[in-house]
Amino acid sequence: MAENRTEIFVGTVVLTVALGFLFYTAQATGFANGPGSSAANYSASFRAADGIAVGSEVRLAGVKLGTVTDLALNPVTFRADATVAVPANLEIPDDSSLIISSEGLLGGNFVEIVPGGSPFNLEPGGQFLDTQGSVSLVSLLMRFVTGSEE
């Protein structure tokens, strides 16, 4: 009888941990927002999109708002064309910037919205014209070591 209680206890703990991981994954991926939440898609073109992929976070003032939903090479311009999804009720000034930022030396990259000061807002489906791609840590270190300013 004691073995049966132990098995039930261990099973309950394992099931609780599994549900906790499932809940965390749903929160982290935005799946928990559900189909009722609406999102607006915006496009941008980056010279370099190192470190981001479909599913990367989109942040504003350090707060996760959305995700990168598409990332592809434009064969005409040889730039990385990205599509980001953010809440539809978010009003973004049309002179805002989209920047690929890093969480630190060992942290991952994310896309950051830097709001502009325009009184006009970017329409859903619009394009961020001002973008800044990722900065290569290796190239920065090489510049420092060689003293080059290029």
Backbone as JSON, one array per atom type, in Angstrom:
{
  "sequence": "MAENRTEIFVGTVVLTVALGFLFYTAQATGFANGPGSSAANYSASFRAADGIAVGSEVRLAGVKLGTVTDLALNPVTFRADATVAVPANLEIPDDSSLIISSEGLLGGNFVEIVPGGSPFNLEPGGQFLDTQGSVSLVSLLMRFVTGSEE",
  "N": [[0.82, -1.19, 0.0], [2.0, 1.22, 0.73], [3.83, 1.53, -1.31], [2.16, 2.07, -3.44], [1.14, 4.62, -2.76], [3.49, 6.1, -2.9], [4.07, 5.9, -5.62], [1.88, 7.27, -6.68], [2.32, 9.82, -5.62], [4.84, 10.51, -6.79], [4.1, 10.42, -9.49], [2.23, 12.51, -9.55], [3.9, 14.69, -8.99], [5.6, 14.65, -11.26], [3.72, 15.09, -13.31], [2.83, 17.65, -12.58], [5.17, 19.17, -12.92], [5.54, 18.82, -15.67], [3.23, 20.12, -16.68], [3.83, 22.67, -15.79], [6.1, 23.3, -17.39], [4.83, 23.26, -19.89], [3.02, 25.4, -19.62], [4.87, 27.51, -19.26], [6.18, 27.45, -21.76], [4.05, 28.11, -23.46], [3.57, 30.74, -22.62], [6.03, 31.97, -23.22], [6.22, 31.76, -26.0], [4.11, 33.2, -26.87], [1.82, 31.92, -27.49], [-0.13, 31.68, -25.63], [-1.63, 33.93, -25.78], [-3.63, 33.49, -27.53], [-6.15, 32.9, -30.14], [-7.9, 35.03, -30.15], [-6.57, 37.39, -29.74], [-5.4, 40.17, -31.51], [-2.97, 40.89, -33.99], [-0.66, 43.09, -35.56], [1.15, 43.2, -38.56], [4.38, 44.23, -39.56], [6.89, 45.31, -41.85], [10.44, 45.16, -42.51], [13.76, 45.95, -43.63], [16.94, 44.66, -43.35], [20.48, 45.21, -43.27], [22.17, 43.36, -42.14], [21.19, 40.51, -40.42], [22.07, 38.93, -38.35], [21.83, 36.55, -35.76], [19.11, 36.71, -35.24], [15.96, 35.08, -35.74], [13.04, 33.43, -37.08], [10.57, 33.76, -34.71], [12.07, 35.12, -32.86], [12.24, 37.58, -30.24], [10.37, 40.66, -30.16], [10.83, 43.79, -28.88], [9.88, 46.65, -26.93], [11.03, 49.29, -25.16], [12.21, 47.44, -23.47], [10.21, 45.62, -22.96], [8.62, 42.67, -23.9], [6.83, 42.52, -26.84], [6.07, 41.28, -29.19], [6.81, 39.05, -31.96], [9.26, 37.93, -34.37], [8.04, 37.07, -37.42], [8.66, 36.31, -39.98], [11.53, 35.81, -41.99], [13.69, 36.45, -44.53], [15.94, 36.26, -47.34], [16.27, 38.9, -49.57], [16.48, 38.57, -52.94], [17.02, 40.55, -54.78], [17.89, 42.96, -53.55], [19.75, 41.95, -51.8], [19.46, 42.01, -49.06], [18.26, 41.34, -45.73], [14.99, 40.64, -45.38], [12.5, 41.22, -43.08], [9.6, 40.33, -41.19], [7.61, 41.52, -38.64], [5.45, 40.9, -35.88], [3.26, 42.64, -33.86], [1.13, 43.75, -31.12], [-2.05, 44.81, -32.33], [-3.25, 47.07, -31.3], [-1.24, 48.78, -30.63], [0.18, 51.87, -31.14], [2.46, 52.99, -33.34], [4.82, 55.45, -33.98], [5.43, 56.8, -37.27], [8.08, 57.37, -37.91], [9.69, 55.69, -36.51], [12.33, 53.44, -35.43], [13.78, 50.25, -36.2], [15.75, 48.0, -34.59], [18.35, 45.63, -34.33], [19.24, 44.23, -31.43], [21.39, 43.23, -28.69], [21.45, 41.1, -25.83], [23.67, 41.16, -24.31], [27.15, 40.19, -23.89], [27.09, 37.38, -23.95], [24.45, 36.9, -24.33], [21.35, 36.42, -26.16], [20.11, 37.7, -29.33], [17.67, 40.25, -30.1], [14.85, 41.98, -31.53], [14.4, 45.4, -31.46], [12.1, 48.01, -31.0], [12.43, 51.36, -31.56], [10.87, 54.12, -30.65], [9.78, 56.89, -32.64], [9.28, 60.47, -33.04], [7.15, 61.38, -34.49], [3.9, 62.75, -35.26], [2.27, 61.15, -36.71], [1.13, 57.82, -37.28], [2.47, 54.55, -37.95], [0.97, 52.57, -40.34], [-0.81, 49.44, -40.03], [0.77, 46.72, -41.59], [2.62, 48.32, -42.73], [5.97, 49.65, -43.36], [9.06, 49.69, -41.65], [11.31, 52.17, -42.14], [13.75, 53.05, -41.18], [16.32, 51.19, -40.17], [18.57, 49.16, -38.23], [21.05, 46.88, -38.5], [22.44, 43.86, -37.06], [25.39, 43.93, -35.01], [28.57, 42.7, -35.41], [30.37, 41.01, -33.0], [32.92, 39.96, -33.27], [34.01, 41.45, -35.39], [34.05, 43.97, -34.19], [35.91, 43.52, -32.1], [38.18, 42.98, -33.64], [38.56, 45.46, -34.87], [39.24, 46.94, -32.62], [41.62, 45.67, -31.78], [43.31, 45.96, -34.02], [43.25, 48.67, -34.37], [41.91, 49.88, -36.36], [39.63, 52.02, -38.13], [37.61, 51.46, -39.82]],
  "CA": [[0.0, 0.0, 0.0], [2.9, 2.37, 0.78], [4.41, 1.67, -2.64], [1.13, 2.69, -4.27], [1.11, 6.05, -2.43], [4.72, 6.69, -3.42], [3.91, 6.0, -7.08], [0.91, 8.34, -6.93], [3.0, 11.08, -5.3], [5.84, 10.78, -7.83], [3.35, 10.7, -10.71], [1.66, 13.84, -9.41], [5.0, 15.65, -9.12], [6.03, 14.64, -12.66], [2.66, 15.73, -14.07], [2.84, 19.08, -12.24], [6.34, 19.76, -13.57], [5.26, 18.83, -17.12], [2.26, 21.2, -16.92], [4.56, 23.93, -15.6], [6.87, 23.53, -18.6], [3.88, 23.56, -20.95], [2.55, 26.76, -19.37], [5.99, 28.42, -19.54], [6.38, 27.48, -23.22], [2.94, 28.86, -24.05], [3.79, 32.15, -22.31], [7.24, 32.45, -23.9], [6.03, 31.82, -27.44], [2.97, 34.04, -27.19], [0.67, 31.07, -27.83], [-1.16, 31.85, -24.61], [-2.48, 35.07, -26.13], [-4.79, 32.88, -28.16], [-6.58, 33.41, -31.43], [-8.7, 36.24, -30.0], [-5.73, 38.59, -29.72], [-5.04, 40.54, -32.87], [-1.62, 41.39, -34.17], [-0.4, 43.81, -36.8], [2.44, 42.87, -39.14], [5.16, 45.3, -40.15], [8.07, 44.78, -42.52], [11.69, 45.93, -42.4], [14.86, 45.39, -44.4], [18.18, 44.82, -42.61], [21.72, 44.9, -43.97], [22.62, 42.11, -41.52], [20.22, 40.05, -39.43], [22.71, 37.86, -37.57], [21.37, 36.31, -34.4], [17.66, 36.63, -35.09], [15.3, 34.06, -36.56], [11.6, 33.42, -36.87], [10.3, 33.48, -33.3], [12.83, 36.03, -31.99], [11.4, 38.57, -29.57], [10.32, 42.07, -30.53], [10.66, 44.52, -27.62], [9.79, 48.1, -26.88], [11.39, 49.71, -23.8], [12.55, 46.25, -22.7], [9.04, 44.78, -22.76], [8.32, 41.84, -25.07], [5.53, 42.83, -27.43], [5.72, 40.42, -30.31], [7.83, 38.15, -32.46], [9.61, 37.95, -35.78], [7.21, 36.03, -38.03], [9.23, 35.88, -41.26], [12.86, 36.33, -42.26], [14.14, 35.87, -45.8], [16.87, 37.06, -48.13], [15.72, 39.51, -50.77], [17.49, 38.3, -53.96], [17.28, 41.75, -55.57], [18.67, 43.93, -52.77], [20.69, 41.21, -50.97], [19.22, 42.39, -47.67], [17.38, 40.44, -45.0], [13.65, 41.19, -45.2], [11.87, 40.64, -41.9], [8.25, 40.71, -40.82], [7.4, 41.43, -37.2], [4.06, 41.0, -35.44], [3.07, 43.28, -32.56], [-0.3, 43.96, -30.89], [-2.67, 45.74, -33.27], [-3.65, 48.3, -30.62], [-0.04, 49.57, -30.38], [0.36, 52.92, -32.12], [3.89, 53.21, -33.52], [5.08, 56.6, -34.87], [5.95, 56.34, -38.57], [9.52, 57.59, -38.03], [10.34, 54.81, -35.54], [13.42, 52.6, -35.93], [13.82, 48.85, -35.81], [17.16, 47.73, -34.35], [18.69, 44.32, -33.77], [20.03, 44.46, -30.22], [21.89, 42.05, -28.0], [21.26, 41.13, -24.38], [24.98, 41.23, -23.67], [28.17, 39.43, -24.6], [26.7, 35.98, -24.14], [23.01, 36.82, -24.49], [20.82, 36.32, -27.51], [19.68, 38.93, -29.99], [16.24, 40.49, -30.24], [14.53, 43.15, -32.32], [13.91, 46.47, -30.6], [11.44, 49.16, -31.62], [12.79, 52.63, -30.95], [9.82, 55.01, -31.15], [10.14, 58.22, -33.12], [8.49, 61.57, -32.48], [6.17, 61.84, -35.46], [2.51, 62.68, -34.82], [1.58, 60.18, -37.56], [1.45, 56.45, -36.92], [2.7, 53.55, -38.98], [-0.22, 51.76, -40.59], [-0.57, 47.99, -40.06], [1.25, 46.3, -42.9], [3.61, 49.3, -43.17], [7.38, 49.26, -43.32], [10.03, 50.5, -40.92], [12.32, 52.62, -43.1], [15.02, 53.21, -40.48], [16.7, 49.94, -39.5], [19.99, 48.96, -37.93], [21.31, 45.45, -38.39], [23.25, 43.39, -35.93], [26.81, 44.27, -35.0], [29.39, 41.51, -35.15], [31.31, 41.17, -31.9], [34.25, 39.63, -33.77], [34.53, 42.6, -36.15], [34.36, 45.03, -33.23], [37.17, 43.17, -31.44], [39.26, 43.14, -34.62], [38.79, 46.9, -34.98], [39.93, 47.37, -31.41], [42.96, 45.11, -31.76], [44.12, 46.52, -35.11], [43.2, 50.12, -34.35], [41.26, 50.32, -37.6], [38.38, 52.77, -37.93], [36.64, 51.08, -40.86]],
  "C": [[0.86, 1.25, 0.0], [3.54, 2.62, -0.57], [3.43, 2.37, -3.57], [1.06, 4.19, -4.01], [2.34, 6.76, -2.98], [4.62, 6.9, -4.93], [2.94, 7.14, -7.43], [1.55, 9.7, -6.68], [4.0, 11.47, -6.39], [5.15, 11.12, -9.16], [2.75, 12.1, -10.7], [2.73, 14.92, -9.58], [5.44, 15.76, -10.58], [4.99, 15.35, -13.52], [2.62, 17.23, -13.81], [4.01, 19.78, -12.93], [6.11, 19.85, -15.08], [4.27, 19.94, -17.47], [2.91, 22.57, -16.75], [5.39, 24.28, -16.82], [5.97, 23.9, -19.77], [3.35, 24.99, -20.82], [3.64, 27.78, -19.7], [6.22, 28.55, -21.05], [5.28, 28.28, -23.89], [3.1, 30.36, -23.8], [4.95, 32.71, -23.12], [7.04, 32.6, -25.39], [4.87, 32.71, -27.84], [1.74, 33.24, -27.56], [-0.47, 31.27, -26.86], [-2.08, 33.03, -24.9], [-3.73, 34.61, -26.87], [-5.19, 33.53, -29.46], [-7.38, 34.7, -31.33], [-7.86, 37.52, -30.01], [-5.28, 38.9, -31.14], [-3.65, 41.14, -32.9], [-1.53, 42.11, -35.51], [1.0, 43.44, -37.27], [3.07, 44.1, -39.76], [6.39, 44.68, -40.8], [9.25, 45.72, -42.31], [12.76, 45.21, -43.21], [16.16, 45.71, -43.68], [19.38, 44.49, -43.49], [22.27, 43.57, -43.45], [21.64, 41.74, -40.42], [20.78, 38.89, -38.62], [22.09, 37.76, -36.19], [19.87, 36.34, -34.22], [17.11, 35.59, -36.06], [13.8, 34.2, -36.35], [11.35, 32.98, -35.43], [11.09, 34.36, -32.35], [11.9, 37.09, -31.43], [11.49, 39.93, -30.22], [9.99, 42.81, -29.25], [10.55, 46.02, -27.85], [10.01, 48.48, -25.43], [11.65, 48.5, -22.9], [11.4, 45.29, -22.46], [8.76, 43.99, -24.04], [6.91, 42.13, -25.56], [5.12, 41.85, -28.5], [6.89, 39.55, -30.71], [8.13, 38.43, -33.92], [8.85, 36.79, -36.41], [7.76, 35.53, -39.36], [10.59, 36.54, -41.42], [13.39, 35.65, -43.5], [15.1, 36.82, -46.49], [16.14, 37.61, -49.34], [16.77, 39.35, -51.87], [17.83, 39.52, -54.83], [18.2, 42.71, -54.82], [19.77, 43.28, -51.92], [20.64, 41.67, -49.51], [18.28, 41.38, -47.05], [16.04, 41.14, -44.77], [12.97, 40.46, -44.06], [10.44, 41.15, -41.77], [8.11, 40.5, -39.33], [5.92, 41.6, -36.9], [4.03, 41.57, -34.04], [1.58, 43.48, -32.35], [-0.87, 45.06, -31.79], [-3.04, 47.07, -32.61], [-2.46, 49.2, -30.29], [0.13, 50.59, -31.5], [1.84, 53.28, -32.18], [4.08, 54.42, -34.44], [5.77, 56.15, -36.16], [7.43, 56.62, -38.79], [10.3, 56.74, -37.02], [11.4, 53.95, -36.22], [13.25, 51.17, -35.43], [15.3, 48.45, -35.76], [17.33, 46.31, -33.83], [19.66, 44.57, -32.63], [20.44, 43.14, -29.6], [21.67, 42.22, -26.51], [22.57, 41.23, -23.63], [25.97, 40.4, -24.46], [27.75, 38.0, -24.89], [25.21, 35.81, -24.36], [22.6, 36.73, -25.94], [20.44, 37.68, -28.06], [18.17, 39.02, -30.02], [16.06, 41.74, -31.08], [13.9, 44.19, -31.4], [13.28, 47.57, -31.43], [11.86, 50.4, -30.85], [11.81, 53.67, -31.5], [10.37, 56.37, -31.58], [9.24, 59.27, -32.5], [7.42, 62.09, -33.41], [4.75, 61.77, -34.89], [1.69, 61.67, -35.63], [2.05, 58.78, -37.23], [1.65, 55.57, -38.14], [1.44, 52.71, -39.13], [0.12, 50.28, -40.52], [-0.24, 47.54, -41.47], [2.31, 47.24, -43.46], [5.02, 48.79, -43.0], [8.18, 50.25, -42.48], [11.12, 50.88, -41.92], [13.7, 52.74, -42.46], [15.32, 51.93, -39.71], [18.19, 49.94, -39.23], [20.19, 47.47, -37.7], [22.16, 45.12, -37.19], [24.71, 43.78, -36.12], [27.58, 43.02, -34.62], [30.4, 41.8, -34.06], [32.74, 40.91, -32.37], [34.83, 40.81, -34.54], [34.84, 43.77, -35.22], [35.68, 44.76, -32.51], [38.35, 43.33, -32.38], [39.57, 44.62, -34.83], [39.6, 47.41, -33.79], [41.39, 46.92, -31.41], [43.84, 45.76, -32.82], [44.16, 48.04, -35.1], [42.56, 50.71, -35.59], [39.97, 51.05, -37.3], [37.35, 52.43, -38.98], [35.57, 50.2, -40.29]]
}
